[in-house]
Amino acid sequence: MNLDIAAMQAFSGLSLFAILLLMVLGLALVFGTMGIINMAHGELMTMGAYVTYLTSEVFQRYLPGLMDAYIFVAIPLAFIVTFLSGWIIERGLIRWLYNRPLDTLLATWGLSLILQQAYRSIFGPREVTVPLVSWLSGAWQPTSAIQLPMNRIFILALTTVVCIGVFILMFRTRWGLRVRAVTQNRAMSGAAGINTKRVDIMTFAFGCGLAGIAGCAFTMVGSTSPGAGQLYIVDAFIIVVFGGVQSLLGTVLSAFTLAQSQTALEYFLSGSAAKAAILVLVIVVLYFKPSGLFTVKARG
């Protein structure tokens, strides 16, 4: 029985890790490459969730026979809508605030409030629930005592596909090479002929698109409200800073470490006590390693 409980706890930590990683990948790209503290990242995630909600409503009304497949339309649609929104935000706001971190923080925080109010005006203040497709209902039972929810297994699979896609883009394409060059040394990258402004806008838009995919995934485990993004933005920044601002691998390891630690602590403590303990752990680690736990050393 103890082994069954341990297996369930490990899976809970793994599914939380998948959810957190989807949420922070885009933020880590933008923060690490551009140094932009995007306080509206949570609202872009909420935008992806609302796009998923609207997609399900369209399928329910006009294509009820294809309802079990709507999620495969919602995921790319959430990415496209938030990608384009990120492009507009960068062109209309962020581009004027580079190298002004405090102004960027305040501007994106103001943008997050505007987006929250827009969601309230369009969708109302109440939470909306996206119907789960039938093949994601229920749980897989590898043994009689272990039940693994199908929706969380799907989120694990989705996170794996997204991570592989990000890895290929970052380490197997010319665009990824340019992003990594700009991250390491912006001035030298510009001198070498890299269009750093184009890298910035594409990176920001792509990071926003990843937030949209995260919002789509969150609809499978909870309801969506105008302020839903604010519930996750603090955790997202903690993970990025804890892992090391300029390290995508550090972000992955940080999300895994904090997710498994929180799940284990919640078994013995209350949810709020577990979060407090994690925050204390992060503060202690950052006191001794201000650049983050998994920061890659730069070559001299």
C-alpha positions as YAML, in Angstrom:
chain: A
units: angstrom
residues:
- id: 1
  name: MET
  ca: [0.00, 0.00, 0.00]
- id: 2
  name: ASN
  ca: [2.86, 2.38, 0.81]
- id: 3
  name: LEU
  ca: [4.32, 1.76, -2.65]
- id: 4
  name: ASP
  ca: [0.95, 2.59, -4.22]
- id: 5
  name: ILE
  ca: [0.76, 5.85, -2.27]
- id: 6
  name: ALA
  ca: [4.33, 6.72, -3.29]
- id: 7
  name: ALA
  ca: [3.50, 6.01, -6.94]
- id: 8
  name: MET
  ca: [0.40, 8.22, -6.78]
- id: 9
  name: GLN
  ca: [2.39, 11.02, -5.12]
- id: 10
  name: ALA
  ca: [5.13, 10.74, -7.73]
- id: 11
  name: PHE
  ca: [2.58, 10.96, -10.54]
- id: 12
  name: SER
  ca: [0.92, 13.97, -8.87]
- id: 13
  name: GLY
  ca: [4.30, 15.68, -8.73]
- id: 14
  name: LEU
  ca: [4.99, 14.76, -12.35]
- id: 15
  name: SER
  ca: [1.64, 16.13, -13.56]
- id: 16
  name: LEU
  ca: [2.16, 19.35, -11.55]
- id: 17
  name: PHE
  ca: [5.62, 19.59, -13.11]
- id: 18
  name: ALA
  ca: [4.09, 19.30, -16.60]
- id: 19
  name: ILE
  ca: [1.56, 22.04, -15.87]
- id: 20
  name: LEU
  ca: [4.16, 24.39, -14.37]
- id: 21
  name: LEU
  ca: [6.61, 23.75, -17.20]
- id: 22
  name: LEU
  ca: [4.05, 24.63, -19.87]
- id: 23
  name: MET
  ca: [3.38, 27.84, -17.99]
- id: 24
  name: VAL
  ca: [7.01, 28.94, -17.56]
- id: 25
  name: LEU
  ca: [8.64, 27.93, -20.86]
- id: 26
  name: GLY
  ca: [7.47, 31.03, -22.69]
- id: 27
  name: LEU
  ca: [8.24, 33.25, -19.71]
- id: 28
  name: ALA
  ca: [11.75, 31.80, -19.45]
- id: 29
  name: LEU
  ca: [12.41, 32.48, -23.14]
- id: 30
  name: VAL
  ca: [11.28, 36.10, -22.91]
- id: 31
  name: PHE
  ca: [12.91, 36.81, -19.55]
- id: 32
  name: GLY
  ca: [16.18, 35.09, -20.43]
- id: 33
  name: THR
  ca: [16.56, 36.48, -23.95]
- id: 34
  name: MET
  ca: [15.14, 39.97, -23.61]
- id: 35
  name: GLY
  ca: [15.24, 40.67, -19.88]
- id: 36
  name: ILE
  ca: [11.55, 41.55, -20.05]
- id: 37
  name: ILE
  ca: [9.50, 41.04, -16.88]
- id: 38
  name: ASN
  ca: [6.14, 40.34, -18.49]
- id: 39
  name: MET
  ca: [3.52, 40.64, -15.75]
- id: 40
  name: ALA
  ca: [0.79, 40.04, -18.36]
- id: 41
  name: HIS
  ca: [2.03, 36.52, -19.09]
- id: 42
  name: GLY
  ca: [-0.70, 35.06, -16.88]
- id: 43
  name: GLU
  ca: [-3.38, 36.97, -18.79]
- id: 44
  name: LEU
  ca: [-2.04, 35.60, -22.08]
- id: 45
  name: MET
  ca: [-2.39, 32.15, -20.57]
- id: 46
  name: THR
  ca: [-5.97, 33.07, -19.68]
- id: 47
  name: MET
  ca: [-6.48, 34.20, -23.27]
- id: 48
  name: GLY
  ca: [-5.47, 30.73, -24.44]
- id: 49
  name: ALA
  ca: [-7.97, 29.23, -22.00]
- id: 50
  name: TYR
  ca: [-10.79, 31.44, -23.31]
- id: 51
  name: VAL
  ca: [-9.87, 30.57, -26.90]
- id: 52
  name: THR
  ca: [-10.24, 26.91, -25.90]
- id: 53
  name: TYR
  ca: [-13.60, 27.69, -24.30]
- id: 54
  name: LEU
  ca: [-14.86, 29.44, -27.45]
- id: 55
  name: THR
  ca: [-13.62, 26.59, -29.63]
- id: 56
  name: SER
  ca: [-15.53, 24.06, -27.53]
- id: 57
  name: GLU
  ca: [-18.66, 26.22, -27.75]
- id: 58
  name: VAL
  ca: [-18.41, 26.37, -31.55]
- id: 59
  name: PHE
  ca: [-17.96, 22.61, -31.78]
- id: 60
  name: GLN
  ca: [-20.86, 21.98, -29.38]
- id: 61
  name: ARG
  ca: [-23.19, 24.18, -31.42]
- id: 62
  name: TYR
  ca: [-22.16, 23.49, -35.01]
- id: 63
  name: LEU
  ca: [-20.05, 20.28, -34.99]
- id: 64
  name: PRO
  ca: [-21.36, 18.14, -32.11]
- id: 65
  name: GLY
  ca: [-20.33, 14.95, -33.87]
- id: 66
  name: LEU
  ca: [-16.69, 16.08, -33.79]
- id: 67
  name: MET
  ca: [-16.72, 17.22, -30.16]
- id: 68
  name: ASP
  ca: [-14.15, 14.60, -29.17]
- id: 69
  name: ALA
  ca: [-11.64, 16.19, -31.55]
- id: 70
  name: TYR
  ca: [-12.09, 19.87, -30.67]
- id: 71
  name: ILE
  ca: [-9.00, 19.88, -28.45]
- id: 72
  name: PHE
  ca: [-6.76, 19.30, -31.50]
- id: 73
  name: VAL
  ca: [-8.18, 22.48, -33.02]
- id: 74
  name: ALA
  ca: [-8.09, 24.46, -29.76]
- id: 75
  name: ILE
  ca: [-4.38, 23.87, -29.07]
- id: 76
  name: PRO
  ca: [-2.99, 25.36, -32.32]
- id: 77
  name: LEU
  ca: [-5.68, 28.06, -32.32]
- id: 78
  name: ALA
  ca: [-4.73, 29.12, -28.76]
- id: 79
  name: PHE
  ca: [-1.10, 29.31, -29.87]
- id: 80
  name: ILE
  ca: [-1.88, 31.38, -32.98]
- id: 81
  name: VAL
  ca: [-4.12, 33.88, -31.15]
- id: 82
  name: THR
  ca: [-1.67, 34.48, -28.30]
- id: 83
  name: PHE
  ca: [1.29, 34.54, -30.72]
- id: 84
  name: LEU
  ca: [-0.37, 37.33, -32.72]
- id: 85
  name: SER
  ca: [-1.32, 39.12, -29.49]
- id: 86
  name: GLY
  ca: [2.29, 38.93, -28.34]
- id: 87
  name: TRP
  ca: [3.43, 40.36, -31.69]
- id: 88
  name: ILE
  ca: [1.04, 43.31, -31.28]
- id: 89
  name: ILE
  ca: [2.07, 43.87, -27.65]
- id: 90
  name: GLU
  ca: [5.76, 43.91, -28.55]
- id: 91
  name: ARG
  ca: [5.27, 46.29, -31.47]
- id: 92
  name: GLY
  ca: [2.88, 48.58, -29.63]
- id: 93
  name: LEU
  ca: [4.34, 48.61, -26.12]
- id: 94
  name: ILE
  ca: [7.44, 46.57, -25.30]
- id: 95
  name: ARG
  ca: [9.65, 47.92, -28.10]
- id: 96
  name: TRP
  ca: [9.64, 51.38, -26.47]
- id: 97
  name: LEU
  ca: [10.70, 50.07, -23.06]
- id: 98
  name: TYR
  ca: [13.85, 48.03, -23.66]
- id: 99
  name: ASN
  ca: [16.57, 48.52, -21.01]
- id: 100
  name: ARG
  ca: [13.95, 50.05, -18.68]
- id: 101
  name: PRO
  ca: [13.00, 47.08, -16.46]
- id: 102
  name: LEU
  ca: [10.91, 49.01, -13.94]
- id: 103
  name: ASP
  ca: [8.92, 50.74, -16.68]
- id: 104
  name: THR
  ca: [8.41, 47.39, -18.43]
- id: 105
  name: LEU
  ca: [7.19, 45.78, -15.22]
- id: 106
  name: LEU
  ca: [4.70, 48.59, -14.57]
- id: 107
  name: ALA
  ca: [3.52, 48.71, -18.19]
- id: 108
  name: THR
  ca: [2.90, 44.98, -18.43]
- id: 109
  name: TRP
  ca: [1.21, 45.00, -15.02]
- id: 110
  name: GLY
  ca: [-1.11, 47.72, -16.32]
- id: 111
  name: LEU
  ca: [-1.69, 45.65, -19.45]
- id: 112
  name: SER
  ca: [-2.62, 42.67, -17.28]
- id: 113
  name: LEU
  ca: [-5.28, 44.76, -15.52]
- id: 114
  name: ILE
  ca: [-6.66, 45.93, -18.88]
- id: 115
  name: LEU
  ca: [-6.86, 42.35, -20.15]
- id: 116
  name: GLN
  ca: [-8.57, 41.17, -16.96]
- id: 117
  name: GLN
  ca: [-11.21, 43.87, -17.34]
- id: 118
  name: ALA
  ca: [-11.64, 43.00, -21.01]
- id: 119
  name: TYR
  ca: [-12.26, 39.36, -20.08]
- id: 120
  name: ARG
  ca: [-14.84, 40.44, -17.47]
- id: 121
  name: SER
  ca: [-16.62, 42.60, -20.03]
- id: 122
  name: ILE
  ca: [-16.66, 39.88, -22.71]
- id: 123
  name: PHE
  ca: [-17.13, 36.68, -20.72]
- id: 124
  name: GLY
  ca: [-18.49, 37.98, -17.40]
- id: 125
  name: PRO
  ca: [-16.95, 37.70, -13.93]
- id: 126
  name: ARG
  ca: [-17.97, 34.10, -13.33]
- id: 127
  name: GLU
  ca: [-15.79, 31.09, -14.00]
- id: 128
  name: VAL
  ca: [-16.38, 29.12, -17.18]
- id: 129
  name: THR
  ca: [-15.74, 25.41, -17.54]
- id: 130
  name: VAL
  ca: [-14.57, 23.75, -20.72]
- id: 131
  name: PRO
  ca: [-16.12, 20.31, -21.30]
- id: 132
  name: LEU
  ca: [-13.59, 17.49, -21.21]
- id: 133
  name: VAL
  ca: [-13.58, 15.25, -24.27]
- id: 134
  name: SER
  ca: [-14.90, 11.77, -23.53]
- id: 135
  name: TRP
  ca: [-11.61, 9.94, -24.13]
- id: 136
  name: LEU
  ca: [-9.89, 12.09, -21.46]
- id: 137
  name: SER
  ca: [-12.48, 11.27, -18.81]
- id: 138
  name: GLY
  ca: [-11.79, 8.66, -16.18]
- id: 139
  name: ALA
  ca: [-8.44, 7.19, -15.23]
- id: 140
  name: TRP
  ca: [-5.96, 4.55, -16.29]
- id: 141
  name: GLN
  ca: [-5.50, 1.82, -13.67]
- id: 142
  name: PRO
  ca: [-2.15, 0.02, -14.00]
- id: 143
  name: THR
  ca: [-2.99, -1.76, -10.72]
- id: 144
  name: SER
  ca: [-6.14, -2.07, -8.64]
- id: 145
  name: ALA
  ca: [-4.89, 0.56, -6.17]
- id: 146
  name: ILE
  ca: [-3.38, 3.10, -8.59]
- id: 147
  name: GLN
  ca: [-5.49, 5.46, -10.70]
- id: 148
  name: LEU
  ca: [-3.87, 7.92, -13.09]
- id: 149
  name: PRO
  ca: [-6.27, 10.56, -14.51]
- id: 150
  name: MET
  ca: [-6.35, 10.51, -18.30]
- id: 151
  name: ASN
  ca: [-6.47, 14.31, -18.58]
- id: 152
  name: ARG
  ca: [-3.20, 14.63, -16.66]
- id: 153
  name: ILE
  ca: [-1.59, 11.90, -18.77]
- id: 154
  name: PHE
  ca: [-2.58, 13.93, -21.85]
- id: 155
  name: ILE
  ca: [-1.04, 17.08, -20.33]
- id: 156
  name: LEU
  ca: [2.18, 15.12, -19.73]
- id: 157
  name: ALA
  ca: [2.19, 14.05, -23.37]
- id: 158
  name: LEU
  ca: [1.43, 17.60, -24.57]
- id: 159
  name: THR
  ca: [4.24, 19.02, -22.43]
- id: 160
  name: THR
  ca: [6.65, 16.44, -23.83]
- id: 161
  name: VAL
  ca: [5.73, 17.36, -27.42]
- id: 162
  name: VAL
  ca: [6.05, 21.11, -26.68]
- id: 163
  name: CYS
  ca: [9.44, 20.64, -24.97]
- id: 164
  name: ILE
  ca: [10.75, 18.60, -27.90]
- id: 165
  name: GLY
  ca: [9.51, 21.30, -30.27]
- id: 166
  name: VAL
  ca: [11.19, 24.07, -28.25]
- id: 167
  name: PHE
  ca: [14.42, 22.04, -28.08]
- id: 168
  name: ILE
  ca: [14.44, 21.55, -31.87]
- id: 169
  name: LEU
  ca: [13.76, 25.27, -32.46]
- id: 170
  name: MET
  ca: [16.43, 26.39, -29.99]
- id: 171
  name: PHE
  ca: [19.21, 23.94, -30.83]
- id: 172
  name: ARG
  ca: [18.54, 22.71, -34.38]
- id: 173
  name: THR
  ca: [17.49, 25.85, -36.28]
- id: 174
  name: ARG
  ca: [19.15, 29.09, -37.33]
- id: 175
  name: TRP
  ca: [16.53, 31.06, -35.40]
- id: 176
  name: GLY
  ca: [17.44, 29.20, -32.21]
- id: 177
  name: LEU
  ca: [21.12, 29.90, -32.84]
- id: 178
  name: ARG
  ca: [20.35, 33.60, -33.14]
- id: 179
  name: VAL
  ca: [18.28, 33.56, -29.94]
- id: 180
  name: ARG
  ca: [21.08, 31.89, -28.00]
- id: 181
  name: ALA
  ca: [23.61, 34.32, -29.42]
- id: 182
  name: VAL
  ca: [21.51, 37.33, -28.40]
- id: 183
  name: THR
  ca: [21.01, 35.82, -24.94]
- id: 184
  name: GLN
  ca: [24.75, 35.46, -24.40]
- id: 185
  name: ASN
  ca: [25.90, 38.77, -25.90]
- id: 186
  name: ARG
  ca: [23.45, 41.16, -27.54]
- id: 187
  name: ALA
  ca: [26.05, 43.73, -28.66]
- id: 188
  name: MET
  ca: [28.31, 41.18, -30.34]
- id: 189
  name: SER
  ca: [25.31, 39.50, -31.98]
- id: 190
  name: GLY
  ca: [24.27, 42.80, -33.52]
- id: 191
  name: ALA
  ca: [27.83, 43.43, -34.69]
- id: 192
  name: ALA
  ca: [27.87, 39.97, -36.32]
- id: 193
  name: GLY
  ca: [24.84, 40.90, -38.44]
- id: 194
  name: ILE
  ca: [22.02, 39.37, -36.41]
- id: 195
  name: ASN
  ca: [18.84, 41.46, -36.49]
- id: 196
  name: THR
  ca: [18.35, 41.60, -32.71]
- id: 197
  name: LYS
  ca: [15.06, 43.51, -33.00]
- id: 198
  name: ARG
  ca: [13.59, 40.75, -35.17]
- id: 199
  name: VAL
  ca: [14.86, 38.14, -32.70]
- id: 200
  name: ASP
  ca: [13.18, 40.08, -29.89]
- id: 201
  name: ILE
  ca: [9.78, 40.30, -31.53]
- id: 202
  name: MET
  ca: [9.76, 36.66, -32.65]
- id: 203
  name: THR
  ca: [10.92, 35.47, -29.22]
- id: 204
  name: PHE
  ca: [8.32, 37.55, -27.39]
- id: 205
  name: ALA
  ca: [5.51, 36.41, -29.70]
- id: 206
  name: PHE
  ca: [6.62, 32.77, -29.47]
- id: 207
  name: GLY
  ca: [6.75, 32.98, -25.67]
- id: 208
  name: CYS
  ca: [3.21, 34.37, -25.66]
- id: 209
  name: GLY
  ca: [2.12, 31.53, -27.95]
- id: 210
  name: LEU
  ca: [3.46, 28.99, -25.45]
- id: 211
  name: ALA
  ca: [1.41, 30.73, -22.76]
- id: 212
  name: GLY
  ca: [-1.66, 30.14, -24.93]
- id: 213
  name: ILE
  ca: [-0.92, 26.40, -25.09]
- id: 214
  name: ALA
  ca: [-0.54, 26.41, -21.30]
- id: 215
  name: GLY
  ca: [-3.95, 28.08, -20.98]
- id: 216
  name: CYS
  ca: [-5.46, 25.37, -23.18]
- id: 217
  name: ALA
  ca: [-3.96, 22.69, -20.93]
- id: 218
  name: PHE
  ca: [-5.23, 24.37, -17.75]
- id: 219
  name: THR
  ca: [-8.83, 24.09, -18.94]
- id: 220
  name: MET
  ca: [-8.47, 20.31, -18.56]
- id: 221
  name: VAL
  ca: [-7.82, 20.54, -14.82]
- id: 222
  name: GLY
  ca: [-9.83, 23.58, -13.70]
- id: 223
  name: SER
  ca: [-12.21, 26.36, -14.60]
- id: 224
  name: THR
  ca: [-11.25, 29.71, -16.13]
- id: 225
  name: SER
  ca: [-11.96, 33.19, -14.75]
- id: 226
  name: PRO
  ca: [-10.73, 36.68, -15.71]
- id: 227
  name: GLY
  ca: [-8.19, 36.64, -12.87]
- id: 228
  name: ALA
  ca: [-7.00, 33.05, -13.35]
- id: 229
  name: GLY
  ca: [-3.61, 34.11, -14.67]
- id: 230
  name: GLN
  ca: [-2.70, 35.92, -11.46]
- id: 231
  name: LEU
  ca: [-2.90, 32.62, -9.58]
- id: 232
  name: TYR
  ca: [0.11, 31.29, -11.48]
- id: 233
  name: ILE
  ca: [2.33, 34.26, -12.35]
- id: 234
  name: VAL
  ca: [4.16, 34.35, -8.99]
- id: 235
  name: ASP
  ca: [4.94, 30.62, -9.14]
- id: 236
  name: ALA
  ca: [6.13, 31.07, -12.73]
- id: 237
  name: PHE
  ca: [8.64, 33.80, -11.84]
- id: 238
  name: ILE
  ca: [9.86, 31.82, -8.82]
- id: 239
  name: ILE
  ca: [10.60, 28.84, -11.08]
- id: 240
  name: VAL
  ca: [12.41, 30.95, -13.69]
- id: 241
  name: VAL
  ca: [14.57, 32.79, -11.14]
- id: 242
  name: PHE
  ca: [15.23, 29.65, -9.09]
- id: 243
  name: GLY
  ca: [16.41, 27.75, -12.16]
- id: 244
  name: GLY
  ca: [18.56, 30.53, -13.59]
- id: 245
  name: VAL
  ca: [17.26, 33.28, -15.85]
- id: 246
  name: GLN
  ca: [19.30, 32.35, -18.94]
- id: 247
  name: SER
  ca: [19.01, 28.56, -18.70]
- id: 248
  name: LEU
  ca: [16.12, 26.66, -20.30]
- id: 249
  name: LEU
  ca: [17.47, 23.41, -18.84]
- id: 250
  name: GLY
  ca: [17.56, 25.16, -15.47]
- id: 251
  name: THR
  ca: [13.91, 26.10, -15.90]
- id: 252
  name: VAL
  ca: [12.99, 22.45, -16.56]
- id: 253
  name: LEU
  ca: [14.98, 21.19, -13.56]
- id: 254
  name: SER
  ca: [13.61, 23.97, -11.36]
- id: 255
  name: ALA
  ca: [10.00, 23.16, -12.30]
- id: 256
  name: PHE
  ca: [10.59, 19.47, -11.60]
- id: 257
  name: THR
  ca: [12.31, 20.12, -8.26]
- id: 258
  name: LEU
  ca: [9.67, 22.52, -6.97]
- id: 259
  name: ALA
  ca: [6.72, 20.43, -8.23]
- id: 260
  name: GLN
  ca: [7.97, 17.23, -6.60]
- id: 261
  name: SER
  ca: [8.88, 19.08, -3.39]
- id: 262
  name: GLN
  ca: [5.48, 20.76, -3.16]
- id: 263
  name: THR
  ca: [3.61, 17.50, -3.80]
- id: 264
  name: ALA
  ca: [5.64, 15.67, -1.16]
- id: 265
  name: LEU
  ca: [5.17, 18.45, 1.41]
- id: 266
  name: GLU
  ca: [1.42, 18.65, 0.73]
- id: 267
  name: TYR
  ca: [1.15, 15.00, 1.79]
- id: 268
  name: PHE
  ca: [2.38, 15.94, 5.28]
- id: 269
  name: LEU
  ca: [1.31, 19.60, 5.51]
- id: 270
  name: SER
  ca: [-1.56, 21.78, 4.30]
- id: 271
  name: GLY
  ca: [-1.38, 23.35, 0.84]
- id: 272
  name: SER
  ca: [-0.56, 26.83, 2.16]
- id: 273
  name: ALA
  ca: [2.08, 25.49, 4.55]
- id: 274
  name: ALA
  ca: [3.70, 23.55, 1.70]
- id: 275
  name: LYS
  ca: [3.84, 26.68, -0.48]
- id: 276
  name: ALA
  ca: [5.35, 28.65, 2.41]
- id: 277
  name: ALA
  ca: [8.00, 25.97, 2.92]
- id: 278
  name: ILE
  ca: [8.86, 26.01, -0.79]
- id: 279
  name: LEU
  ca: [9.17, 29.79, -0.74]
- id: 280
  name: VAL
  ca: [11.55, 29.61, 2.24]
- id: 281
  name: LEU
  ca: [13.61, 26.98, 0.38]
- id: 282
  name: VAL
  ca: [13.83, 29.21, -2.70]
- id: 283
  name: ILE
  ca: [14.86, 32.25, -0.62]
- id: 284
  name: VAL
  ca: [17.60, 30.26, 1.13]
- id: 285
  name: VAL
  ca: [18.95, 28.88, -2.16]
- id: 286
  name: LEU
  ca: [18.91, 32.29, -3.86]
- id: 287
  name: TYR
  ca: [20.69, 33.81, -0.86]
- id: 288
  name: PHE
  ca: [23.67, 31.55, -1.50]
- id: 289
  name: LYS
  ca: [23.27, 31.40, -5.32]
- id: 290
  name: PRO
  ca: [21.67, 34.67, -6.48]
- id: 291
  name: SER
  ca: [22.03, 33.73, -10.17]
- id: 292
  name: GLY
  ca: [19.88, 30.62, -9.71]
- id: 293
  name: LEU
  ca: [20.45, 26.99, -8.83]
- id: 294
  name: PHE
  ca: [21.05, 25.64, -12.34]
- id: 295
  name: THR
  ca: [22.74, 28.58, -14.06]
- id: 296
  name: VAL
  ca: [25.10, 27.60, -16.86]
- id: 297
  name: LYS
  ca: [28.57, 29.05, -16.40]
- id: 298
  name: ALA
  ca: [29.60, 31.48, -19.09]
- id: 299
  name: ARG
  ca: [32.89, 30.85, -20.90]
- id: 300
  name: GLY
  ca: [35.53, 33.43, -20.30]
...
